[in-house]
């Protein structure tokens, strides 16, 4: 077993590598589990998590959020992080995949009637996968 | 709307990222292969993200249910084939045979086999937990999305249930249908039993297995009560423990003494407590405690207390530690501590009754002496002796009771943690035997004890010591119910002390009074204080009279000095100063004093009536004393010298009167008893006593009696004993029965009768007080209130109250209310 390092590497599907604090990375459930020393998966031995479902732009935002979350975890009345609207759907899917980033994005999609942000994300993911439709057209606006 | 902002469009998720179609079977094959790797601990080759992504996709493709079922089936298969087999391998034939109760194996073999089994089980359980935790991590998305939406239990929990079903509830082997769970219980219990027998066992190992049982549940509700630990193991544990301790307590009660039993029980309780903390679960603590307490204490405490070496033995032998153990045990099962309280009370009562009986026996023993004496002449003296014996018995009684009290105080303090309940019980028991109807003398004995101390006991003691003695007396007094009887005796004894100047210290007397005042109230000591006041006034009077006489002029060398005590007749128990009332009343005024004395007596009467007009003085010659200087003619001394002898004789007033008769009598003449009586007019009994002390007592034989015998008969003749010789110049002629002694039976009956008489007045007064206030009252209530009012003084019998009420009705203080449902009375103003 190797020693757990302070920083871990997150790799996007288009090859961008993000070295971020292990503590911050572990805010995301999926990353945390992947790096869990108790389980001893390959990610743990390499301190590197490949994320083939997420592209560099989104992953950058994800990393930003992880730090943002870590920084403000203890404080109250934190203003929402600035999220570019054009990224929000992809971020939402990434959040669902990585577990526990939903709350950060949901305010932006909160205006969508009838569904919770998570449902929207999953529905849109499935739709994309199933019907190959252009998402924008099916988004209520 | 976001899209309405124009140029900013939400980018669509890129296609093809997740794979367009998904081949479930293939994906599952990948996952399954990975799971096998995980189960065989080869996880480091696997990419978590990859597995996660597979599961993620399956769930997204709405195939969560399939996935769930596959995983479930996979786990079931794994447990049933791989794990169960490895567990079954651990079961040695010995272990199985033993579990059936047919074991002839040694404890050590059993322990080793058991530990091996438990270790294997622990290992399997641990592995299962770790693997399932990894699987659950991989399947996190399924848990989060599929299980949450379809209300299925998370896969981890489902796998735990599988472990229960496939391992714990599985048969031991193909041919043996008993479940492994039962075996686990058995092995653990066996290990615990070994520990109880003094073996060392692997507590940590057992604890791990216990945790396993704690983590699994009997059914799907997963409630606290349904944990396998509670349902399966704990019940067995409590049952076997109950059986074990039942047997053990039986054996111990037969084999060892109570002290050992107690310390053993305490150790067991402690052990079980520790066991729950270290080996089992703490939640079992109270339950097993109850079992142990039930079996070792509650069901046995009675036997334990009653054992030959039980509480009685401990009390008798001052086994304070053991008593403390018994107390402790009793307290565990019974907040009221009934058993030990009962035993202690019984012991106090028995010991107290023993002291009572000893006192009675001691006071009666000498009475049997005259019976053995052939001559009857000894009877009188023997009676006196027996009185002395009784006094000694009385003081011994008090000291014994105090010793008993000290003993139980110590026990109470050291063994019973100063428990207030037990203190009450002890106090009650002391009260019980002190006020026992078969032993009516406690008041008298306590008063005598004080008397003895006032006269002799406190001599040469420091203030502190004196105070302790007084405090002791008060302690006893507290127990006495009939305080009025005590007051009567105390007055009598105090009276004697004061008049005969026997008190060592007036200060101490006063101290005692003030102590009683605190304890019993103002009322109680009122008359006692009046007695002291009389004494002070008398001293002043004596001094005043002396001055008065001095002032009369010419010094008369032969003048007699007079010291006088003027006593208020109501306050002083004069009748108790010897002789019976009837005799005294008849003869008191008629005692003839010699002229010289008579003169000074007149002088004082005159002096007194000048000071206080309208008061009548009655002379009580039977209570006084006199100092006489007597000159005996020359006689040959032991050392051969030949000279006159002078003695200062301290005699009673009567003795003085008698002796003065012989002043005028020629040496060779004599007086008969009848002549003496005629000339002096001294009451018969007093005369007999005084003559006895003057003529019979060997050391103070100033008169010669003919014929010489111990009894004084009317025909006896008395003459002056010229050849009298004494060692000292001052001689005290003690009058028989001069000191405070225990009363004879006759006297006591009288005292009691008098006491009853005065009680009647008290009761009447109380009844009238109550009725005056209430005007009308029912009988029951009246009796109750009367009892309440008199509580501090004595406890009257109800019949006595009834009689007093009758008497009051007769005298028209009260009347019955006609036609009332229950008996009621009305007060008549």
Boltz contact constraints between the chains, C-beta under 6 A:
constraints:
  - contact:
      token1: [A, 33]
      token2: [B, 137]
      max_distance: 6.0
  - contact:
      token1: [A, 34]
      token2: [B, 48]
      max_distance: 6.0
  - contact:
      token1: [A, 34]
      token2: [B, 49]
      max_distance: 6.0
  - contact:
      token1: [A, 39]
      token2: [B, 43]
      max_distance: 6.0
  - contact:
      token1: [A, 39]
      token2: [B, 134]
      max_distance: 6.0
  - contact:
      token1: [A, 40]
      token2: [B, 43]
      max_distance: 6.0
  - contact:
      token1: [A, 40]
      token2: [B, 44]
      max_distance: 6.0
  - contact:
      token1: [A, 41]
      token2: [B, 43]
      max_distance: 6.0
  - contact:
      token1: [A, 41]
      token2: [B, 46]
      max_distance: 6.0
  - contact:
      token1: [A, 41]
      token2: [B, 48]
      max_distance: 6.0
  - contact:
      token1: [A, 42]
      token2: [B, 46]
      max_distance: 6.0
  - contact:
      token1: [A, 42]
      token2: [B, 47]
      max_distance: 6.0
  - contact:
      token1: [A, 43]
      token2: [B, 48]
      max_distance: 6.0
  - contact:
      token1: [A, 45]
      token2: [B, 44]
      max_distance: 6.0
  - contact:
      token1: [A, 49]
      token2: [B, 49]
      max_distance: 6.0
  - contact:
      token1: [A, 50]
      token2: [B, 49]
      max_distance: 6.0
  - contact:
      token1: [A, 53]
      token2: [B, 17]
      max_distance: 6.0
  - contact:
      token1: [A, 85]
      token2: [B, 2]
      max_distance: 6.0
  - contact:
      token1: [A, 85]
      token2: [B, 8]
      max_distance: 6.0
  - contact:
      token1: [A, 86]
      token2: [B, 8]
      max_distance: 6.0
  - contact:
      token1: [A, 86]
      token2: [B, 9]
      max_distance: 6.0
  - contact:
      token1: [A, 86]
      token2: [B, 10]
      max_distance: 6.0
  - contact:
      token1: [A, 86]
      token2: [B, 11]
      max_distance: 6.0
  - contact:
      token1: [A, 89]
      token2: [B, 10]
      max_distance: 6.0
  - contact:
      token1: [A, 90]
      token2: [B, 13]
      max_distance: 6.0
  - contact:
      token1: [A, 93]
      token2: [B, 13]
      max_distance: 6.0
  - contact:
      token1: [A, 126]
      token2: [B, 60]
      max_distance: 6.0
  - contact:
      token1: [A, 128]
      token2: [B, 13]
      max_distance: 6.0
  - contact:
      token1: [A, 129]
      token2: [B, 18]
      max_distance: 6.0
  - contact:
      token1: [A, 134]
      token2: [B, 12]
      max_distance: 6.0
  - contact:
      token1: [A, 135]
      token2: [B, 12]
      max_distance: 6.0
  - contact:
      token1: [A, 136]
      token2: [B, 9]
      max_distance: 6.0
  - contact:
      token1: [A, 136]
      token2: [B, 12]
      max_distance: 6.0
  - contact:
      token1: [A, 141]
      token2: [B, 1]
      max_distance: 6.0
  - contact:
      token1: [A, 141]
      token2: [B, 3]
      max_distance: 6.0
